[in-house]
Amino acid sequence: MNNFIDNRYPTVNDLRAKARKRIPRFAFDYLEGGCMDELGLQRNREGIEAVQLRSELLKPYSGCNLSVELFGHTYSSPFGIAPIGLQGLMWPNAPEILAAVALKKNIPYVLSTVSSSSLERIAEISEGNAWYQFYNPTDDSIRKDLLRRVDRAGYKVLVVTVDVQTFGYRPRDIKNGLSMPPKMTLRNIMQMLSCPRWLIETAIAGKPEMQTLKPYMPKGMPVDQLAEFMNKTVMGRVDVEGLKPIRDAWQGPLVVKGLINESDVAAAIQIGADAVVMSNHGGRQLDAGESPVEPLQRVSKKYGEQIKIFMDSGLRSGTNIAAALASGADFTFLGRPFVYGLGALGKKGGLHTINCLHKQMEQIMNQLGCESVDQLPHFLVPNKPIN
Ligand SMILES: Cc1cc2nc3c(=O)[nH]c(=O)nc-3n(C[C@H](O)[C@H](O)[C@H](O)COP(=O)(O)O)c2cc1C
């Protein structure tokens, strides 16, 4: 019955525990960490876990369908792979592995602007099915050139991230002196040596670098100036005025990622966005930030007819995905879980993680008596009145 997965790791928590032993500490900390005291990370988990669902057992039921139609494409599962920068640092060739498996399993893979792989290579592997996550470069010529490359490579959906107004204050990375590529300090070398599989695969794949952005970096730029370059040149603040020219330049579906506030969703609708991702960047930017679940419930009631609403941050299981969809999301994304999968099981880990989440979702739908994803809100137990 369980041959769709490796029986030793039926949950994301199992994958995480294994990944922790196979990824060097500085890289695992980068993946795992949140900002400041990591209270936001905890709040994300508490928010989604508080959602309860109620079965309907005696009505006729003819099985469930997990597919979701988005922007003219029917995806096989109601979840996708969120953009994660420097993915190749956590596991060599992570973008290549995940983009390929997302294509195979017919779910979206979102490539980060600060990816360790070039956008052209991932477009090729994903046969044009990947989505592209865009940070808004402050430099006009870089912005235009990047958008031109994304379009030419054949990406269908542009996801503009707006919640990185500052570089997140992440104590783990500060303590580890995180840089890309990693510095060869004695401590880092010891950590790498303790993860032989990671080390061998990294030696084969080559040291991770920001391939998409490489053409814009000054030649020979010292590693310790990378963060400043990123901050100043690539990750510009995006307000509503900044979104307008992107909307004008991009003909395809436009998703605004990182919203929590109702007024921001209204602004995204105003500029003609096709979807928003209710998200707090996985607790990496504002430690006092809200978990997206409650705002999601409010926003979907108010704006659900006007714009597609997605959610991420803190989802770790089919149960959590079902809870987010029941709270009004049209679709969900997960970030860390797929990288845990790779860390635990190498190349097979992406497929394994997708299979687990899909199987968990199926069991929940069957148990609830819910036939399609858009019916899930009907099964939500309302524990707080939402105005
Ligand atoms: C290590 C790491 C790097 C990330 N890099 C990016 C990025 O480059 N662009 C982006 O829009 N979001 C980025 N995110 C945020 C994710 O896209 C997503 O919002 C978040 O991971 C969801 O929370 P989860 O990991 O709890 O599922 C990153 C998250 C993590 C954990």
The ligand as a MOL file (V3000), in Angstrom:
LIG
                    3D

  0  0  0     0  0            999 V3000
M  V30 BEGIN CTAB
M  V30 COUNTS 31 33 0 0 0
M  V30 BEGIN ATOM
M  V30 1 C 15.6900 29.4940 2.7520 0
M  V30 2 C 14.5620 30.2770 2.1750 0
M  V30 3 C 14.8020 31.1090 1.0880 0
M  V30 4 C 13.7480 31.8120 0.5170 0
M  V30 5 N 13.9870 32.5710 -0.6040 0
M  V30 6 C 12.9530 33.2070 -1.2040 0
M  V30 7 C 13.1560 33.9140 -2.4210 0
M  V30 8 O 14.2450 33.9380 -2.9680 0
M  V30 9 N 12.0920 34.5630 -2.9580 0
M  V30 10 C 10.8490 34.5310 -2.3770 0
M  V30 11 O 9.9040 35.1350 -2.9040 0
M  V30 12 N 10.6330 33.8520 -1.2390 0
M  V30 13 C 11.6440 33.1690 -0.6510 0
M  V30 14 N 11.4140 32.4510 0.4820 0
M  V30 15 C 10.0570 32.3710 1.0340 0
M  V30 16 C 9.3130 31.1890 0.4150 0
M  V30 17 O 9.0230 31.4460 -0.9320 0
M  V30 18 C 7.9690 30.9170 1.1290 0
M  V30 19 O 7.2510 32.1270 1.2310 0
M  V30 20 C 8.1860 30.3360 2.5200 0
M  V30 21 O 9.2700 29.4400 2.5300 0
M  V30 22 C 6.9310 29.6040 2.9500 0
M  V30 23 O 7.0630 29.1260 4.2280 0
M  V30 24 P 7.4490 27.6030 4.5740 0
M  V30 25 O 8.8970 27.4320 4.3120 0
M  V30 26 O 7.1190 27.5310 6.0240 0
M  V30 27 O 6.5940 26.7120 3.7150 0
M  V30 28 C 12.4510 31.7280 1.0720 0
M  V30 29 C 12.2290 30.8950 2.1650 0
M  V30 30 C 13.2600 30.1600 2.7000 0
M  V30 31 C 12.9760 29.2330 3.8480 0
M  V30 END ATOM
M  V30 BEGIN BOND
M  V30 1 1 1 2
M  V30 2 1 2 3
M  V30 3 2 2 30
M  V30 4 2 3 4
M  V30 5 1 4 5
M  V30 6 1 4 28
M  V30 7 2 5 6
M  V30 8 1 6 7
M  V30 9 1 6 13
M  V30 10 2 7 8
M  V30 11 1 7 9
M  V30 12 1 9 10
M  V30 13 2 10 11
M  V30 14 1 10 12
M  V30 15 2 12 13
M  V30 16 1 13 14
M  V30 17 1 14 15
M  V30 18 1 14 28
M  V30 19 1 15 16
M  V30 20 1 16 17
M  V30 21 1 16 18
M  V30 22 1 18 19
M  V30 23 1 18 20
M  V30 24 1 20 21
M  V30 25 1 20 22
M  V30 26 1 22 23
M  V30 27 1 23 24
M  V30 28 2 24 25
M  V30 29 1 24 26
M  V30 30 1 24 27
M  V30 31 2 28 29
M  V30 32 1 29 30
M  V30 33 1 30 31
M  V30 END BOND
M  V30 END CTAB
M  END
